[in-house]
């Protein structure tokens, strides 16, 4: 007969689908004396019953020899009872442009297992306007998960809002996000924040991308403009934080200040980076730049850094 019997449990589980999940465990009577060569274990409980295959390992010692037996059991997912976040919206979002972290939700059973057979969609709403079209404020469930794409929100800058997500079935509880603060192209961004690149081809011109805030798709050419020297260029709005200007060619290389006008107000320089846009010609050689060009003799002379760049005939760097 067995001197003693012991119970140990291991589990083969699906990989947790989000950071708020941890693996469950099995509890119960782990040691049980044997009688007539048998031992009965009762009161076994599975905590956090993730769907998957579990293996119970029964071990005992018979006449000093360790023996074991394996018993497998499977936990299947149950019916859909809720929707839950896999990826929640960020706590701060920019106004009127797609959320940088698009929400992902899943349909789960009472134990939190994903229910892949669920058919339907989830819709994002708020107490104010979600400016996305219906195709962006809804996401279809595929294998139990729904991923948003292009979800966009418009609110009052500095205010906090809560999103709520509703499944199409109507029987699943609504899920609410944590409070979300609305920024405007990043806290501290100005109407004209920066532009790039700083150089375009003299023979062909080029497209300059401007970063700022307060741009709107409703801006027409007469409201949002770039100016460079004698050129006045209608800007093209990409989103509330981005616009582009197509700069024309110029006969000779040179540099000028790029300005931005919005609703009749002109900014002569961006908040960040250079305000100068240069026309670069064909590469003809290299030019060197150094802040110091003369030195006093010493036993050991350390030169300042020298920058070398490919340049055109006017010594203008060519990117």
URQUIDA-V479953 format. One record per residue. PSI is psi in whole degrees, -180 to 180 (* if undefined). BURIAL is # if it has 16 or more other ideal C-beta (glycine too) atoms within 10 Angstrom, else .. Layout:
[[PSI & BURIAL] [PSI & BURIAL]]
This chain:
[[162 & .] [137 & #] [-39 & .] [162 & .] [145 & #] [155 & #] [127 & #] [145 & .] [132 & #] [161 & .] [140 & #] [110 & .] [156 & #] [153 & .] [132 & .] [139 & .] [-12 & #] [163 & .] [-17 & .] [7 & .] [139 & #] [164 & .] [145 & .] [-173 & #] [165 & .] [131 & #] [165 & .] [-162 & .] [110 & .] [-18 & .] [136 & .] [126 & #] [151 & .] [157 & .] [120 & .] [30 & .] [6 & .] [153 & .] [131 & #] [128 & .] [133 & .] [170 & .] [24 & .] [130 & .] [136 & .] [118 & #] [138 & .] [72 & .] [75 & #] [141 & #] [139 & #] [-175 & #] [129 & .] [152 & #] [121 & .] [126 & #] [114 & .] [124 & #] [147 & .] [172 & #] [122 & .] [117 & .] [41 & .] [1 & .] [127 & .] [128 & .] [159 & .] [159 & .] [146 & .] [139 & .] [118 & .] [148 & .] [155 & .] [138 & .] [123 & #] [151 & .] [153 & #] [-161 & .] [155 & .] [129 & #] [-13 & .] [165 & #] [150 & #] [155 & #] [133 & #] [-45 & #] [119 & #] [158 & #] [153 & #] [160 & #] [-13 & .] [133 & .] [155 & #] [149 & #] [133 & #] [15 & #] [158 & #] [140 & #] [136 & #] [-29 & .] [104 & .] [135 & #] [148 & #] [128 & #] [160 & #] [157 & #] [131 & #] [160 & #] [-172 & #] [-23 & .] [-1 & #] [8 & #] [141 & #] [142 & #] [95 & #] [-19 & .] [-8 & .] [135 & #] [132 & .] [-162 & #] [168 & .] [141 & #] [134 & #] [134 & #] [169 & .] [171 & #] [-16 & .] [-161 & .] [128 & .] [112 & #] [-2 & #] [153 & #] [171 & .] [-30 & .] [-20 & .] [-23 & #] [1 & #] [149 & #] [132 & #] [145 & .] [130 & #] [117 & .] [37 & .] [-2 & #] [145 & #] [124 & #] [123 & #] [153 & #] [122 & .] [13 & .] [125 & #] [146 & #] [143 & #] [124 & .] [-167 & #] [124 & .] [132 & .] [-19 & .] [161 & .] [140 & .] [163 & #] [130 & .] [146 & #] [145 & .] [127 & #] [130 & #] [150 & #] [-24 & .] [-28 & .] [-15 & .] [-13 & .] [141 & #] [149 & .] [142 & .] [134 & #] [142 & .] [167 & #] [161 & .] [138 & .] [128 & #] [134 & .] [123 & #] [-177 & #] [91 & #] [33 & #] [136 & .] [134 & .] [-5 & .] [146 & #] [177 & #] [-32 & #] [102 & #] [-45 & #] [169 & #] [161 & #] [152 & .] [176 & .] [-1 & #] [138 & #] [166 & #] [134 & #] [-34 & #] [-28 & .] [-15 & .] [-154 & #] [175 & #] [128 & .] [132 & #] [127 & .] [139 & #] [137 & #] [-144 & #] [163 & #] [3 & #] [145 & #] [148 & .] [-23 & .] [-12 & .] [128 & #] [174 & .] [-35 & .] [-13 & .] [-36 & #] [112 & #] [152 & #] [150 & #] [139 & #] [107 & #] [-124 & .] [-4 & .] [138 & .] [122 & .] [129 & #] [128 & .] [150 & #] [122 & #] [126 & #] [-50 & .] [-171 & #] [-15 & #] [-4 & #] [138 & #] [163 & #] [152 & #] [130 & #] [107 & .] [133 & #] [174 & .] [168 & .] [144 & #] [-38 & .] [152 & .] [154 & #] [176 & .] [152 & #] [169 & #] [128 & .] [124 & #] [154 & #] [132 & #] [131 & #] [118 & #] [39 & .] [-5 & .] [132 & .] [135 & .] [122 & #] [-12 & .] [146 & .] [165 & #] [-26 & .] [146 & .] [-168 & .] [154 & #] [3 & #] [129 & .] [129 & #] [147 & #] [122 & #] [141 & #] [-157 & #] [140 & .] [125 & .] [-8 & .] [-151 & .] [154 & .] [149 & #] [146 & .] [132 & .] [141 & .] [-20 & .] [131 & .] [-1 & .] [149 & .] [158 & .] [137 & .] [141 & .] [161 & .] [-41 & .] [118 & .] [119 & .] [118 & .] [150 & .] [164 & .] [142 & .] [128 & .] [131 & .] [132 & .] [149 & .] [144 & .] [162 & #] [-169 & #] [-20 & .] [16 & #] [24 & .] [127 & #] [137 & #] [116 & #] [* & .]]
